[in-house]
Amino acid sequence: MLLSRVVAVSLAVIALVIGVQEPAASQSALSEDELERISREIAIEAAKFEYLRWPPRQFPLRVAFGSGQSLKQKTDCADQWQRHYEEYVKFINANSKLLTPSSMTDALDAYVFYGTSVELEALPAFKLEDAWSSKPEAIQSRHQDRFSRSYRFAYGADDFIEFASKFKDLREDLGACTHPNLDPADALAGALLPGYVATISSQVFRRFGDRADPTLEWRAHRRLLSAMSWLPDNPMDTAQYKRALIRSLSDE
């Protein structure tokens, strides 16, 4: 008993001497002001590395989320995804209207669709995308899954995004509806802010690990979209745009 107590005390002393690093503090303990400050810092850091933007005249951006009928019949995932998508749009619009919720049959600026390629290609949203993809030099950003027909595209010219899409081919077994790769908020964010989203996620993880406040990334997304909506509506070279975006974020 005495030996155990001595060992315990010795270990405690050693820990005090060499220092024991505590795990990253949970963002949930931070105040609203602190969350906003940190999200601004993260958005500014992301702005240093990315260059695509939406034309200010195009805001509020018309966005939609859709699921295929086969998916709706086989699972209850579609309703969960729809609610999460709506939560994201509502959060982004908390301070000003940056996004307009629309349907897959409306004229759109960006969409997310989970289902089969056959279902997608029957929708007006795909016809809009098809028209954009046929324009010369229209694709600004492209990411395609080599294992399926899933993809993410951003179309436009002069560093402007004018149409964006995210399609997830769900012909195979889904597994859990909450799988990270199937998060509709992340999918929409990736379509709206190609490149920025990955930079933001890596910064949040670097600072807080897996204990970050769940709204922190969304706050940075909101700041970037808001800053884009206030920038001059004229072409700028990449260096000019980055300076203007960072200045807008800093002055917010």
C-alpha positions as CSV (number, residue, x, y, z in Angstrom):
1,M,0.0,0.0,0.0
2,L,2.8,2.4,1.0
3,L,4.8,1.5,-2.2
4,S,1.7,2.2,-4.3
5,R,1.2,5.6,-2.6
6,V,4.9,6.5,-3.1
7,V,4.7,5.6,-6.8
8,A,1.5,7.6,-7.3
9,V,3.0,10.7,-5.7
10,S,6.2,10.3,-7.7
11,L,4.3,10.2,-10.9
12,A,2.3,13.3,-10.0
13,V,5.5,15.2,-9.3
14,I,7.1,14.1,-12.6
15,A,4.0,15.2,-14.4
16,L,4.2,18.6,-12.8
17,V,7.9,19.0,-13.6
18,I,7.8,17.9,-17.3
19,G,4.3,19.3,-17.9
20,V,1.4,17.2,-19.1
21,Q,-0.4,18.5,-22.2
22,E,-4.1,18.7,-21.8
23,P,-6.3,17.7,-24.7
24,A,-7.7,20.5,-26.8
25,A,-10.5,22.4,-25.1
26,S,-14.0,21.8,-26.3
27,Q,-15.3,24.6,-28.4
28,S,-18.7,24.2,-26.6
29,A,-17.1,26.0,-23.7
30,L,-16.4,29.1,-25.8
31,S,-18.6,32.1,-25.9
32,E,-20.5,33.4,-29.0
33,D,-18.0,36.2,-29.4
34,E,-15.0,33.8,-29.2
35,L,-16.6,31.5,-31.8
36,E,-17.2,34.4,-34.1
37,R,-13.6,35.6,-33.6
38,I,-12.1,32.2,-34.3
39,S,-14.3,31.5,-37.3
40,R,-13.1,34.9,-38.8
41,E,-9.5,33.9,-38.3
42,I,-10.1,30.5,-39.9
43,A,-12.0,32.1,-42.9
44,I,-9.2,34.6,-43.4
45,E,-6.6,31.7,-43.4
46,A,-8.7,29.8,-46.0
47,A,-9.0,33.0,-48.2
48,K,-5.2,33.0,-48.5
49,F,-5.1,29.7,-50.4
50,E,-8.3,29.7,-52.5
51,Y,-9.4,31.9,-55.4
52,L,-12.9,31.0,-56.7
53,R,-15.9,33.2,-55.8
54,W,-19.5,33.8,-56.6
55,P,-20.5,37.0,-58.4
56,P,-22.1,39.4,-55.9
57,R,-25.0,40.1,-58.3
58,Q,-25.9,36.4,-58.0
59,F,-26.7,36.5,-54.3
60,P,-28.8,35.1,-52.7
61,L,-27.8,31.9,-54.3
62,R,-30.7,29.5,-55.2
63,V,-29.9,26.1,-53.8
64,A,-31.6,22.7,-53.6
65,F,-31.2,19.2,-52.2
66,G,-32.9,16.2,-53.7
67,S,-33.0,12.4,-53.2
68,G,-34.0,9.7,-55.7
69,Q,-37.2,7.8,-55.3
70,S,-35.4,4.4,-55.0
71,L,-33.6,5.9,-52.0
72,K,-36.8,7.2,-50.4
73,Q,-38.5,3.8,-50.8
74,K,-35.7,1.7,-49.3
75,T,-34.6,3.9,-46.3
76,D,-35.6,6.8,-44.0
77,C,-32.3,8.5,-44.8
78,A,-33.8,11.0,-47.2
79,D,-35.9,12.8,-44.5
80,Q,-32.9,13.0,-42.2
81,W,-30.7,14.5,-44.9
82,Q,-33.4,17.0,-45.9
83,R,-33.7,18.2,-42.4
84,H,-29.9,18.6,-42.0
85,Y,-29.7,20.4,-45.3
86,E,-32.4,22.8,-44.1
87,E,-30.6,23.4,-40.8
88,Y,-27.4,24.4,-42.8
89,V,-29.3,26.8,-45.1
90,K,-31.0,28.4,-42.1
91,F,-27.7,28.8,-40.2
92,I,-26.0,30.4,-43.2
93,N,-29.0,32.8,-43.5
94,A,-29.0,33.8,-39.8
95,N,-27.4,37.3,-40.4
96,S,-28.5,38.0,-44.0
97,K,-30.1,36.1,-46.8
98,L,-27.3,34.5,-48.7
99,L,-29.1,31.3,-49.9
100,T,-32.6,30.9,-51.3
101,P,-34.0,27.3,-50.7
102,S,-35.4,26.1,-54.0
103,S,-36.5,22.7,-55.5
104,M,-34.7,20.5,-58.0
105,T,-37.2,21.6,-60.7
106,D,-36.5,25.3,-60.3
107,A,-33.8,27.5,-61.9
108,L,-30.8,26.9,-59.6
109,D,-27.3,28.2,-58.8
110,A,-26.2,25.1,-56.9
111,Y,-27.7,21.7,-56.0
112,V,-26.9,18.5,-54.1
113,F,-28.5,15.2,-55.3
114,Y,-28.3,11.7,-53.7
115,G,-29.6,8.9,-55.9
116,T,-28.9,7.2,-59.2
117,S,-27.5,8.9,-62.3
118,V,-30.7,7.9,-64.2
119,E,-32.9,9.7,-61.7
120,L,-30.6,12.8,-61.8
121,E,-30.4,13.0,-65.6
122,A,-34.2,13.2,-65.7
123,L,-34.3,16.4,-63.6
124,P,-34.2,20.0,-64.9
125,A,-31.3,20.7,-62.6
126,F,-29.1,18.2,-64.6
127,K,-30.2,19.9,-67.8
128,L,-28.9,23.2,-66.4
129,E,-25.6,21.5,-65.5
130,D,-25.4,19.9,-68.9
131,A,-25.8,23.3,-70.6
132,W,-22.9,24.7,-68.4
133,S,-20.6,21.7,-69.1
134,S,-21.0,22.2,-72.8
135,K,-19.6,25.8,-72.7
136,P,-16.0,26.1,-73.6
137,E,-13.6,26.7,-70.6
138,A,-16.6,26.6,-68.3
139,I,-15.3,24.2,-65.6
140,Q,-13.5,26.0,-62.8
141,S,-13.3,23.1,-60.3
142,R,-13.9,19.4,-60.7
143,H,-13.7,16.3,-58.4
144,Q,-14.9,12.9,-59.6
145,D,-15.0,9.7,-57.6
146,R,-13.0,7.1,-59.6
147,F,-15.0,4.3,-58.0
148,S,-18.5,5.6,-59.0
149,R,-20.3,8.3,-60.9
150,S,-20.2,10.6,-57.9
151,Y,-18.8,14.1,-58.6
152,R,-18.6,17.7,-57.6
153,F,-18.4,20.5,-60.3
154,A,-18.1,24.3,-60.2
155,Y,-18.7,26.1,-63.5
156,G,-18.0,29.7,-64.5
157,A,-15.4,32.1,-66.0
158,D,-12.8,34.6,-64.8
159,D,-12.6,32.9,-61.4
160,F,-16.3,33.4,-60.9
161,I,-18.4,30.3,-60.0
162,E,-21.8,30.7,-61.7
163,F,-23.2,27.1,-61.2
164,A,-22.2,24.3,-58.9
165,S,-23.3,20.8,-58.2
166,K,-22.7,17.7,-56.0
167,F,-24.0,14.3,-57.0
168,K,-23.6,11.2,-54.9
169,D,-24.3,8.0,-56.6
170,L,-26.1,5.7,-54.1
171,R,-26.7,2.5,-56.0
172,E,-24.9,0.5,-53.5
173,D,-25.9,-0.4,-49.9
174,L,-25.9,2.8,-47.8
175,G,-25.0,1.5,-44.4
176,A,-25.6,4.2,-41.8
177,C,-27.4,7.4,-42.9
178,T,-25.0,9.4,-40.7
179,H,-21.9,8.3,-42.5
180,P,-19.6,11.4,-42.8
181,N,-19.4,11.0,-46.6
182,L,-23.2,11.4,-46.8
183,D,-23.5,14.7,-44.9
184,P,-25.7,17.0,-47.1
185,A,-24.5,20.1,-45.4
186,D,-20.9,19.2,-46.2
187,A,-21.9,18.4,-49.7
188,L,-23.6,21.7,-50.3
189,A,-20.7,23.6,-48.6
190,G,-18.3,21.8,-50.9
191,A,-20.3,22.9,-53.9
192,L,-20.6,26.5,-52.8
193,L,-17.0,26.9,-51.5
194,P,-14.8,24.5,-53.4
195,G,-11.4,24.3,-51.8
196,Y,-12.3,26.6,-48.9
197,V,-14.2,23.9,-47.1
198,A,-11.3,21.4,-47.0
199,T,-9.0,24.2,-45.8
200,I,-11.5,25.2,-43.1
201,S,-12.0,21.6,-41.9
202,S,-8.2,21.0,-41.6
203,Q,-7.7,24.2,-39.6
204,V,-10.6,23.4,-37.2
205,F,-9.2,19.9,-36.6
206,R,-5.7,21.2,-36.2
207,R,-6.8,23.6,-33.5
208,F,-9.4,21.5,-31.7
209,G,-9.1,17.9,-32.8
210,D,-12.4,16.1,-32.7
211,R,-13.8,18.3,-29.9
212,A,-14.6,21.4,-32.0
213,D,-17.9,23.2,-31.7
214,P,-20.2,21.8,-34.4
215,T,-21.1,25.3,-35.7
216,L,-17.5,26.5,-36.1
217,E,-17.0,25.4,-39.7
218,W,-20.5,26.6,-40.7
219,R,-19.6,30.1,-39.2
220,A,-16.5,30.3,-41.4
221,H,-18.6,29.2,-44.4
222,R,-21.1,32.0,-43.7
223,R,-18.4,34.6,-43.3
224,L,-16.9,33.7,-46.7
225,L,-20.2,33.7,-48.5
226,S,-21.1,37.0,-46.9
227,A,-17.8,38.6,-47.8
228,M,-18.1,37.4,-51.4
229,S,-21.5,39.0,-51.7
230,W,-20.1,42.4,-50.8
231,L,-17.0,42.4,-53.1
232,P,-16.9,44.5,-56.2
233,D,-18.7,42.8,-59.1
234,N,-15.9,43.0,-61.6
235,P,-13.1,40.6,-62.6
236,M,-9.9,40.8,-60.5
237,D,-6.7,38.9,-60.7
238,T,-6.1,36.3,-58.0
239,A,-3.9,38.5,-55.9
240,Q,-6.4,41.4,-56.0
241,Y,-9.3,39.1,-55.1
242,K,-7.5,37.5,-52.2
243,R,-6.6,41.0,-50.8
244,A,-10.2,42.2,-51.2
245,L,-11.7,39.1,-49.6
246,I,-9.3,39.2,-46.7
247,R,-10.0,42.9,-46.2
248,S,-13.8,42.3,-46.3
249,L,-13.4,39.5,-43.7
250,S,-11.2,41.6,-41.5
251,D,-13.6,44.6,-41.5
252,E,-16.7,42.5,-40.9
